[in-house]
């Protein structure tokens, strides 16, 4: 199956609410700040989970034990709707907010299929960011513990020579970012024609980040593909032709509309009066001990560097990730944020896609995001797994 060459990427079709200047002047968001204030309507764990326990599924005994060992008893809504049709081998389109259990929704059927036919089964999971790829493989390893299933992650920013050795053995699950995967395929090291299952995770982000042509190349090389899964937090009508070219007769599940933020996030804005020092207002927020695990988003790497440095200077322990940082640095920074060594993670949009850190109390937009989709993904880092979070957006 091939894509229609006339299909355009979402980035070419979508109204991103951005003022585009042909003279390459600085882009400014045109988001209406009034849309960024909303009272949370938390449903808690009861609203996040369905009433169906994993034990009702006819899963491999070891897989079920691993699920239970992770503390998962009942499926989330997206899992309840996705797992059975995926176990049946159907194509799938799932739209659900970040933090709703999408990773488990596709990994559990993958593990079940791999264990049933370990010699022939292989799945490729494509993600927009390195961080998300690493987290997916980590989740796979915990769910497949003791089941003799192998996996590896192939991402940019790492030594490609180490990938050669990994690809010399049978891999049931391959996780990676588009650029590195294509590089390995071009070198005849990754044989896409032998892979029978494809997962495109955070599909909307891949398109927004300019990966549409890479995704097409990957898909068109997978001539043995039998099952395709596409998961996304947002969905734009402009993506329809692209998705139709990828998914044949999919089961479609929309846990949310694909255009709204999580109901579990309390959203507010802070106006910055003319002449007022914006950084002083930001640092003042940290007098509140309730801001105990915070992600602050910036539009540029340079500003992210400056704000992280200034926060540390005023005694707010902060880490920093963006595209100019090495992968080892980014991994270490996220680990320090996870274990509480740092209170704050300062990040740009691109580097922060897919960061899955439990119990993020607040997301702060130091600048208005360029689009509503970006805003939805940013604040989706908090209020996860049925918990309540807060999002604060500074408005000049």
C-alpha positions in Angstrom: 0.0 0.0 0.0 1.4 3.4 -0.9 0.5 7.0 0.0 -1.3 9.3 -2.5 1.5 11.6 -3.6 -0.9 14.4 -3.7 -1.5 14.1 0.0 -0.1 17.0 2.0 1.3 17.0 5.5 -0.7 18.4 8.3 1.8 21.2 8.6 0.9 22.2 5.0 -2.8 22.1 5.5 -3.4 23.0 9.1 -4.2 26.5 10.3 -1.7 26.6 13.1 -2.9 30.0 14.4 0.6 31.4 13.7 1.2 34.7 12.0 3.7 33.9 9.2 5.9 36.7 8.1 7.5 36.4 4.6 10.5 38.5 5.8 11.4 35.8 8.4 10.7 38.0 11.3 9.9 36.4 14.7 6.7 34.5 14.7 4.1 35.4 17.3 1.4 33.3 18.6 -2.2 34.4 17.9 -3.8 32.1 20.4 -6.6 33.8 22.3 -5.5 33.7 26.0 -9.2 33.5 27.0 -9.1 29.9 25.7 -6.3 29.0 28.1 -8.3 29.5 31.3 -10.4 26.6 32.4 -11.5 24.9 35.6 -10.5 21.3 35.9 -13.2 18.7 36.0 -11.2 15.8 37.4 -12.8 12.4 37.2 -10.0 10.8 39.2 -8.8 7.2 38.8 -12.4 6.1 38.5 -13.0 8.3 35.4 -9.6 7.4 34.0 -10.1 3.6 34.2 -12.8 1.4 32.8 -14.5 -1.3 34.9 -12.9 -4.1 32.9 -9.9 -5.8 34.6 -7.0 -7.1 32.6 -7.7 -10.6 34.0 -10.8 -10.8 31.7 -8.5 -10.8 28.6 -7.2 -14.1 27.4 -3.5 -13.0 27.7 -0.3 -15.0 28.1 0.1 -15.9 31.8 3.5 -14.2 32.1 2.2 -11.1 30.4 -0.7 -10.9 32.8 1.7 -11.3 35.8 3.8 -8.5 34.5 0.8 -6.2 34.1 -0.3 -7.0 37.7 3.3 -6.5 39.0 3.2 -2.9 37.6 0.1 -2.3 39.6 -2.3 -2.2 36.7 -5.6 -3.9 37.5 -8.2 -2.3 35.3 -7.8 -1.1 31.8 -8.0 2.6 30.8 -10.7 3.6 28.4 -8.4 3.6 25.3 -7.0 0.2 26.4 -10.5 -1.3 26.7 -11.4 -0.1 23.3 -8.1 -0.9 21.6 -6.7 -4.2 22.9 -9.3 -6.6 21.7 -9.4 -5.4 18.1 -5.6 -5.2 18.0 -5.4 -8.8 19.4 -7.6 -9.7 16.5 -5.1 -8.2 14.0 -7.2 -5.2 12.9 -5.8 -1.9 11.9 -6.5 0.8 14.4 -6.8 4.6 14.8 -6.9 5.8 18.4 -7.4 9.4 19.5 -6.8 9.9 23.2 -5.2 12.5 25.4 -1.6 12.2 26.6 -1.3 10.1 29.8 -4.4 8.0 29.0 -2.6 4.7 28.6 -2.0 4.6 24.8 1.4 2.9 25.2 0.0 -0.1 27.0 -2.9 -0.2 24.5 -0.5 -1.1 21.7 2.3 -2.9 23.6 0.1 -5.5 25.2 -1.2 -6.8 21.8 2.3 -6.6 20.4 3.7 -8.7 23.2 0.9 -11.2 22.9 1.5 -11.6 19.1 5.2 -11.8 19.5 5.0 -14.6 22.1 2.6 -16.5 19.9 4.9 -16.5 16.9 8.4 -15.4 18.1 10.3 -16.6 15.0 8.3 -14.6 12.5 6.8 -11.7 14.4 8.4 -8.2 14.3 6.9 -4.8 15.1 8.3 -1.3 14.3 7.2 1.6 16.6 8.0 5.0 15.2 7.9 8.1 17.5 8.7 11.8 16.9 11.2 12.1 19.7 14.1 10.2 21.3 12.7 10.5 24.8 9.4 8.9 23.8 11.2 6.1 22.0 13.3 5.3 25.1 10.3 5.4 27.3 8.3 3.0 25.1 11.1 0.5 25.1 11.4 0.7 28.8 7.7 0.0 29.1 8.0 -2.9 26.7 10.8 -4.5 28.8 8.8 -4.3 32.0 5.7 -5.8 30.4 7.7 -8.5 28.6 10.0 -9.4 31.5 10.9 -13.1 31.5 9.2 -13.8 28.2 12.3 -14.1 26.0 11.3 -11.3 23.7 14.0 -8.8 22.5 13.9 -5.1 21.6 16.1 -2.2 20.9 15.8 1.6 20.4 17.4 3.4 17.4 17.5 7.2 17.8 19.5 10.1 16.7 22.2 11.5 18.9 23.6 8.1 19.7 26.6 6.2 18.1 25.2 4.5 15.0 28.0 1.9 15.2 26.2 0.4 18.3 23.1 0.0 16.1 24.9 -2.4 13.7 25.5 -5.0 16.4 21.9 -4.8 17.8 20.5 -5.4 14.3 22.5 -8.6 13.9 20.1 -10.5 16.2 16.4 -11.2 16.0 14.4 -8.2 17.4 10.7 -8.6 18.1 10.2 -4.9 18.8 12.1 -2.1 17.1 11.5 1.5 18.5 13.0 4.5 16.9 12.8 8.0 15.4 12.2 8.4 11.6 15.6 9.8 10.7 17.7 7.1 12.3 15.4 4.3 11.1 15.7 5.5 7.5 19.5 5.8 7.8 19.7 2.2 9.0 17.3 1.1 6.2 19.4 2.9 3.6 22.5 1.1 4.8 20.7 -2.2 4.3 21.0 -2.9 8.0 17.3 -2.5 8.9 15.1 -4.7 6.7 11.8 -2.9 6.7 10.3 -5.5 4.2 10.5 -8.1 6.9 8.5 -6.2 9.5 4.8 -7.1 9.8 3.4 -4.6 12.4 3.7 -0.9 12.4 2.9 1.6 15.1 3.0 5.3 14.6 2.8 7.0 18.0 2.1 10.7 18.5 1.3 10.8 14.8 0.2 14.5 14.8 3.6 15.5 16.4 5.5 13.6 13.7 3.7 15.6 11.0 4.1 18.9 12.8 7.8 18.3 13.2 8.2 17.7 9.5 8.5 14.0 9.4 5.8 13.4 6.8 8.2 12.4 4.0 10.2 10.1 6.3 7.0 8.4 7.4 6.0 7.8 3.8 9.3 6.3 3.0 9.2 4.0 6.0 5.6 2.9 5.3 6.1 2.3 1.6 9.1 0.0 2.3 7.1 -2.3 4.6 5.7 -4.6 2.0 5.0 -7.4 4.5 3.0 -5.1 6.8 -0.2 -6.9 8.1 -1.2 -4.6 10.9 -1.0 -0.8 11.3 -1.8 1.2 14.5 -1.9 4.9 14.6 -2.2 6.8 18.0 -2.5 10.5 18.5 -3.7 13.0 21.0 -5.1 15.4 18.4 -6.7 15.0 15.1 -7.2 17.5 12.3 -9.5 17.0 9.3 -6.5 18.0 7.1 -4.9 14.7 8.0 -7.7 12.5 6.6 -6.2 11.8 3.2 -2.9 10.9 4.7 -4.5 8.6 7.2 -6.7 7.0 4.6 -3.6 6.2 2.6 -2.1 4.4 5.6 -4.9 2.6 7.3 -7.2 0.2 5.5 -10.6 -0.2 7.1 -9.3 0.7 10.6 -11.2 0.4 13.9 -11.5 4.0 15.0 -11.7 5.0 18.6 -11.9 8.6 19.9 -11.8 8.8 23.7 -11.7 12.6 23.3 -12.5 14.8 20.3 -8.8 15.2 19.3 -8.9 19.0 19.8 -9.3 19.6 23.5 -7.0 19.6 26.5 -7.4 17.1 29.4 -10.3 17.8 31.7 -7.9 16.9 34.6 -5.8 20.1 34.2 -6.7 23.4 35.9 -5.8 26.1 33.4 -5.0 29.7 34.2 -3.1 32.7 32.7 -0.9 35.3 34.3 -0.8 38.7 32.7 2.6 40.4 32.7 2.1 44.2 33.1 4.2 46.5 30.9 7.5 47.2 32.6 7.2 44.2 35.0 10.1 41.8 35.2 8.7 38.5 33.8 11.4 36.4 35.3 10.8 37.8 38.8 7.1 36.9 38.4 8.1 33.3 37.4 10.6 32.8 40.2 8.1 34.2 42.7 5.8 31.4 41.9 8.2 28.9 43.5 7.6 30.3 46.9 4.6 28.0 46.7 5.8 24.6 47.9 3.0 23.1 45.8 5.1 23.6 42.7 7.2 20.6 43.5 7.7 19.0 40.0 7.4 21.6 37.2 8.0 21.7 33.5 8.5 25.1 32.0 8.2 25.4 28.2 10.1 27.9 26.1 9.9 28.7 22.4 13.7 29.0 21.8 16.8 27.1 23.0 18.6 30.3 23.8 15.8 31.5 26.2 15.6 28.0 27.7 19.4 28.2 28.5 18.9 31.7 30.1 15.9 30.8 32.2 17.4 27.5 33.5 20.6 29.3 34.5 18.7 32.2 36.2 16.5 29.7 38.1 19.5 27.9 39.5 21.1 31.2 40.5 18.0 32.1 42.6 18.0 28.7 44.3 15.4 26.8 42.2 17.1 23.6 41.1 16.5 23.2 37.4 17.4 20.9 34.6 17.4 21.7 30.9 16.7 19.9 27.7 16.6 21.0 24.1 17.7 19.9 20.6 21.3 21.1 21.1 22.0 18.9 24.1 23.5 15.4 23.6 21.3 12.4 24.2 23.3 11.3 27.2 22.8 14.8 28.7 19.1 14.7 28.0 18.7 11.2 29.5 20.6 12.3 32.6 18.5 15.5 33.0 15.2 13.6 32.7 16.4 11.0 35.3 17.3 13.8 37.7 13.9 15.4 37.2 12.2 12.0 37.8 14.0 11.2 41.0 13.5 14.7 42.4 17.1 15.9 42.2 15.8 18.9 40.3 12.5 20.6 40.9 12.1 22.1 37.5 12.7 20.9 33.9 13.1 23.8 31.4 12.4 22.5 27.9 11.6 23.5 24.3 8.7 21.9 22.4 10.7 19.6 20.2 12.9 18.1 22.9 10.0 17.7 25.3 7.6 15.7 23.2 6.6 12.5 24.9 8.3 13.1 28.2 6.4 10.8 30.6 7.2 11.7 34.2 4.8 10.7 36.9 3.2 13.4 39.2 4.2 16.6 37.3 2.4 19.1 39.5 2.5 22.1 37.1 3.2 23.0 33.5 4.2 26.6 32.9 4.2 28.2 29.4 6.7 31.0 29.8 5.6 32.1 26.3 2.4 31.5 24.4 2.6 28.3 22.4 2.4 28.7 18.6 -0.7 26.6 18.2 -3.5 25.0 20.2 -2.1 21.5 19.4 1.2 22.5 20.9 -0.6 23.9 24.0 -2.6 20.6 24.4 0.5 18.5 24.2 2.4 20.7 26.6 -0.2 20.7 29.4 -0.7 17.0 28.8 2.5 16.5 30.8 0.5 17.1 33.9 -2.9 15.7 35.0 -1.9 12.2 33.8 -3.4 8.8 34.8 -6.5 10.4 36.2 -4.7 12.8 38.5 -5.3 16.6 38.6 -2.6 19.0 37.4 -2.2 22.7 36.8 -1.2 24.7 33.8 -0.1 28.3 33.9 0.5 30.4 30.8 2.2 33.8 30.9 0.6 36.4 28.7 2.4 39.7 27.8 
